[in-house]
Amino acid sequence: MVKVAIVEDDEIILEELSNCLKEWNFEVNKVDVAKDILQQLTTVNCDIVLLDVHLPNINGISVCRQFRKFSNAPVIFISSDADRMSMVSAYEYGGDDYIVKPFDKMVLIAKLNAFIRRMQQEADKEVLVWRGVELNLRTYQLKYQGKMLEITKNEMKILELLMSNPHVVISRSDMMMALWNSDCYVDDNTLSVNVGRLRKKLEDVFRIDDFIHTKKGTGYYI
């Protein structure tokens, strides 16, 4: 269930939005605007934020600017201000959309669903799968048959190259360029050590001993 945080000081609008979203199976978190808004948003860990521009003690645009320091969750501004400068400021400081009050709630639902589709597409790009092994490019984690394995940044880059190009031999020089932006000033054995360490992790944790293959004198492939 997608979690939506609502930051709105008008109690009537807050309840209307909350009821509407719940009808469409969204999980709703109503932020108390009289307390620390950013602290609540951090605790809630929401997927999408509906944020009023005019709040009692702070401007919504300022909230968004601070929120962007720790979250990339989509922020949809809801405001009675329809002037161009307010909209421009909202987008410049991290907003993803801007809806002017009063608005059609079905339009809001459509916008939320559009963001959800986009988020799912981005999430799909973050995960590569080969032979049942899932590589999460964002968390540097491998998953296989319910087991999890943490890997290093270099190990992730090695697997990303290989899993993005199955059955294709990736040359040692191309792999070294991807890892260190050079194939001249890095000891060739360093790559072998990284690949060897990764193979050992796959065997020790997942019991897979033939995931990465060597093409002698050329490079690696899966």
FENNOR-V946284 format. One line per field, one symbol per residue. ss: DSSP state (h for helix, s for strand, l for the rest). phi: phi as a letter, one per 30 degrees, with the letter a starting at -180 (. if undefined). burial: b if it has 9 or more other C-alpha atoms within 8 Angstrom, else e. A space follows every 50 residues. Layout:
ss=???
phi=???
burial=???
This chain:
ss=llssssslllhhhhhhhhhhhhhlllssssllllllhhhhhhhhlllsss sslsllllshhhhhhhhllllllssssssllllhhhhhhhhhllllssss llllhhhhhhhhhhhhhhhhhhhhhlssssllssssllllssssllssss llhhhhhhhhhhhhlllllsshhhhhhhhhlllllllhhhhhhhhhhhhh hhhhhhllllllssslllsssl
phi=.dcccccbcddddedddedddddcicdcbdddddcdddddddddhddbcc bddccecadedddddddddbaceeccdbaddcddddddddddcjdcabcc ddbdddddddddddddddddddddddbcbbhidcccddchbcbahiccbd bdddddddddddddbdicdcdddddddddbhabccceedddedddddded ddddcciccbdcccceiblbab
burial=eebbbbbbbeeeebeebbebbbeeebbbbbbebeeebbebbeeeebbbbb bbbebeeebbbbbbbbbbeeeeebbbbbbeeeeeebbebbbebbbbebbb eeeeeeebbeeeeebeeeeeeeeeebbbbeeebbbbbeebbbbbeeeeee beeebbbbbbbbbeeeeebbbbebbbbbbeebbeebeeeebeebbeebbb bbbeebeeeeeeeebeebbbbb
